Amino acid sequence: MRTNFARHLRMALLVATLGLAHDTRADWTFAMLGDTRGPHHTTTGVSPYLTNIAAKIATLNPELVLVCGDLVNGDDTNATFSLTYAQQYENWKTAMTPVFNYAAGTGIPIYPVRGNHDNSTGEGPPIADLKQAYYDAFSPYVPTNGPNYSPTNNQIGFSYAFTHSNVTFVAADQYFYYDQTPGDPGYHELARSWVSEQFAQSVAPYEVFMAHVPMFMTQGQETPEHFFGKDAAGLATRTNFWNDLGTNGVRLYVTGHLHNEVVASTTNDFGNPIIQLLAGNGGAPIDTVTLQTDPGVDVLYTNGTHYGFALATVGAETMTIDYYLLNPADEKWSKASYTTTIYAVPEPSSVGLCLVGLLALALRRRRSP
């Protein structure tokens, strides 16, 4: 019986190993950044550092680039120059030409999502013309599979999902649900059910969520770092949403809004780790990092003195993220010594194979004389 047990154990372990093995495709990379707008009262709407940042990204030749909002200044421009919203986005496209040539339709695909400055000056009521300008500029270049709940809540061209190689990406627009409560920033909701559905359907070993505003506080700014709100209802919504994300395999949340780089580790109620990554200041005025975190949030790395971006290298078993830093004093580049590592999540089919193997082992043991 012992011999049979050892044999059956080896068989079950072989099934489990085969089920957990990921493909051996070559490593590939994608870049992440946000907040590429210019300073207040800008005459272009775009940071003067963005062209340098785009050129550096292009030298690394990632397969795609994520931009997590505040591409331009929106309504916060120098009125003397009568800069239109459409002109701001054209200026942005010009600055990003080293990455993707929008005129020719060639280069590295860019996947943006709106920030508050792509919606209004701050957290105020949406500006219809600004929303339209963003849609006209970028909807031809992103998937058209976003939620479409009604004529006034049609997020196609704003929110979307796609899978590239072994990573599923979901980008959610946070500016479709305006709450006019006096004294309270106006946006505390996104299409949560739709986001959860996209990840639930994915079988990719890596899943990445992107939106503009952080969910967890890392710098003591309760309002801009608690998208769902800092009251009991908002924190409960965040908990439920984070549980959904982690259970469905999400391990990385790419965000911005605060103009620096902060890598923070969180864990949901089921023990699933999720990194909240302020992905890099793409050229907006730098915010100093002053650490003060929510309970259960661990800050792993910060940089509040440089512009830059993050670069993820995706392998079969791990995703590693490096941080490229642009010194505004001399516009020279360096690479941070810190690296983030995220582990692949077994596909549901792989887990199922493991369970089948272990169940077969248990049945064989039970039937052995």
N, C-alpha and C positions, 0 to 999 in steps of 0.2 A: 504493500500500500504506500509505503514511504517513497519507493521508486516512482510509482505512478504519480504521486503528489508532486514530486520534484519535476517530473516531465511536464505535467499539466501547468505547473507554475511557470516554467520556462516558456511554454506556449502562450500563456496569458500575457506574460511580460513582453513577448515578441509582438503580439497584437497591439498592446498598449504603446510600445515604442514606435511601431509603424504608424499608429494613429496620431501620435503626437509629433511625428517628424514633419517639419515644414519643408517647403520646396527649397531647392538649392539655387534659385535664380541669383544673378549677380546683384551685388549691392547697388543701390541707387540713392539719390539725394533729392531733397526739396528744401526750399528756403522759406523763412517766416519773418515777417516784420509788420509794423503798423505805424499809425500816426506819422504820416508823411507830409502833413500840411505845413504851411509856413508859419511865421510868427504872426502875432496879432496885427491887424491892419496891413497885411501883406498886399503887394501889388500884382502877385502872380497866383496866389492861392496855394502854392507848393513850396516846400522847403528848398532852399538853395543847395542843401547837401544831398538831395535825392539823386541827382545825376551821378555823383561819385559813388553812392551806395549801389545804384543800379549797375554801374560798371563793374564794381567788385563782385556782385552776385553773378554777373555774366561770366566772369573769369572762372568761377567754380562750376559752371555749367550744370545746375540742378535740372531735374526733369520738370519741375513746376515750382511756382512761387505763390504762397498764401499772403494776403494783405488784410489785416484784421481791423480795418476801419480808419476813419478820419484821413481819407486820402487827400482832401483839400480843405480849405478854410470855410467853404460855404458862405454864410452871410457875414463872416468876420473878416472883411477885407477893407481896403482903403477906398472909400466911396468916391474919392476924387477921380479915380481911374475907370469907374463904371465897369468893373470886371464882371462879366456874366458868369453864371454857373457853368455853362457849356465851355467857356474859354478856360476856366480853371481845370476842368477835366482834360481838355486838350493839352494844357500845359503839363499836366501830370503824365499823360501818355508820351509826350515828347521827352520828359525827364527819364521815363522808363524804357526808352527805345533800346538801350543796350541789352535789355532783357527780352522785350517783345516789341517788334515794329508793328504798331497798329495800322499804319498806312498800307504796309505790304502784307500784313497778316502772317508774319513769320517770326520765329524765335521761340522762347520758352513760355509756355502758357502761364498766365497770371489769373489767380482766383481771388477776387476781393469780396469784402462784405462792408456794408455801411457802418460808419460811426456817427456820433452825435453831430459832428460838423458836416457830415454828408446829408443831414436831416434838417438841421437848423443851426443857429449860432451855438446854442448850448443844449439844454434839455427841454426847450420850449416846444410849442406846437409845430408839427411838421410843415415845411414849406413846399408846396406842391411843385413849383417850378424847379426847385433843387432836386427833389425826388425824381422828376422827369428827366432832368439832365443826367443824373447818375444812371438811370435806366437806359437812356439813349446811348450813353458812353460804353456801358459794360454788358448789357443783357445779351448782345450777340456772341459774347465770349464765355459765357457760363452755361451750365446745364439748365434746361427749362423744366425741371421736375419738382419745383418748389410747391408748397401748399397753395391752393386756390380755393378759399372758403367762400368768397363773395366778391362782388365788384370792388368793394372798398377794402377787402382783405385778400388781395391777389398778390402773392409773394413770388410769383414766377419772375425770374431775373434778379431777385434779391436774396432769397434763400434757395439752397440747392444741395444736392448730394451727388457724389461720384466715387468710383473706385478706380484707383490707378495702381497697377501691379498688385501688391499685397497690402495696400492701405485703403480703407474707406474713409473719406472726408465728408463731413456735414457742416455746412456754413449756414448760420441762422441770423437773420436780420432782427435786431432788437428794437426796431422803431416803427412797428405797426400798431402798437396798443398804447395810445396816449391817455394818461390819467391826469385830469386837470385839477387834482387836489391842491389847494393853495399851500405854498411852502414846501411842496414835495416834488422832487424831480419826476418828470412825467412818464417814465418808461420802466415798467417792472414786470414785463411779461414777454414771452416769445412763443413760437409754435411748438410747445414742449412735446405734445403727443406725436406730431409729425417727426420731430427730431428722434424721439425714442424709437419710432417705427423704422426709420432708416437704419439705425444701428442694429435693431433686432433682426432685420432681414439680412444683415451683412454676415458673411462667413470669412472675412479677411482676418488675419492674425493681428493686425494693427487697426485701430479706429481712432480718428482724430476729430474733435469738435472745435469749431471756430466761431467766435462772436466777438463783439467789440469790448464789452464792459466786464470786468472781473466779477466772479461770484463770491469770492472770499477775500476778506480784508488781510492785507499784508503790510500796509503802511500807515495804519491809524486813521485813514480817511473813510469813515463809515459809509457816507453816502455814495461816493463814486466807486466803492469797492464791494457794494452789496447790491447787485443788479435787481434781485427780486424784492429788495427792501430789507430794512433792518428791524422791523417789528416782528412779532411772533409768527404772524401769518406768512410773511416773506421768508423767514428763516425755515419754516416748515416746508414751504414750496421748494426752496433750495435743497433741503434734505431729500425730499421725494425725487426731485429731478436728478440729483447726484447719485442716488441709489439706482435709478433707471439707467443712467449712463454707465456706471461701473459694472452693473450686472450684465449689461449688454456688450461689455468688452472695451469701453472707452478708457484709455489710459493717459490721454493728453488733451488738455483744453488750451487752445491758442487764443490769446486775448491781448488787449492793449489798454487804451484810454489814458492810463498814467504813462508819462513820457520817460520811461526808464526800462531796465530789464530786471525782472524778478522771477526766479524759479522757486515755486512753492509746492510742497507735497501735501496732499490731503488723502484721507481714507474715508470711504463711505461706510454706512452702517453694516455692510456685509464683508468688510475687510478688503474691499477692492481699492487699490491705490490709483489716484488720478493726479497728474502733475498739472497745476495751473501755471501757464507760462506767459508772462508778459514778454512778448517775443522779441522785442528790440525797438528802440526809438528810431523810426525811419527819418528823422530830421526835424520833428516838432521841438519847441523850446523844452529844454531838459528839466525834468522834475527831480529834486533831490530825494534820495531814498531815506526814509525814516521808519525803521521797522517797528510795527505793532500789529500783531496777528490775531486772527480769530482763534478760539480754542481748537486744538487738534490740527492746526496748520503749521508746518515747519518750513521756514525759508531756507533754501539750500544754496542760493547764489543771488547776488545783486550787482548791478552796475548802474550808477546814477550820474556818470560823468561823460559817457560816450554815446554817440549814435551807433547804429549798426543793425544787425539781424542775426537770426539763428539759422543754422543749417543742420538738418537731420539726415543722417545716413542710415538707410533702412537695409538691414540684413535679414537672414532667414530666422534668426533667433532673437536678435536685439536691434533696437533703434537707438543710435547714439546721437546726441545733439551737441554741437559746438557753437560757440558764440564769437562772432566777428565784430570788432570794436573799432570805430572811427573816432579818432581824437579831434575834436573841433578846433583845437588850437593850431595844429599843423596839418590836419587832414591826412594823417598817416594811419595805416591799418595795423591792428594787432589781433591776436587770437587769445581768448581767455584760457587759462590753464584748467578751468573747471569744465567738465563734460557731464551731461545728463544721460543716463541709460534707462531705457524702457524695454521691458521684456514682452515678447509676442504672447498673445493669448491663444490657446489652442482653439481651433475651429470646432463648432458644435459637433460636426461629424466625427472629429478626432476623439472628442470626449465620449461620444456614443460608442465608438469602437473599443475604447478602453473599458467601458462599462460592460459591453458584450463579452469581452475577453474575461473579465473578472467574474461575471455571472457564470460563464461556461466553466471556469475553474471551480466555483463553489458547487455547481451541480455535479461535476465529475467527482469531487471529493465526497459528496453525499452518497453517490451511488457506488463508491468503491467498497469492496467487501472488507 
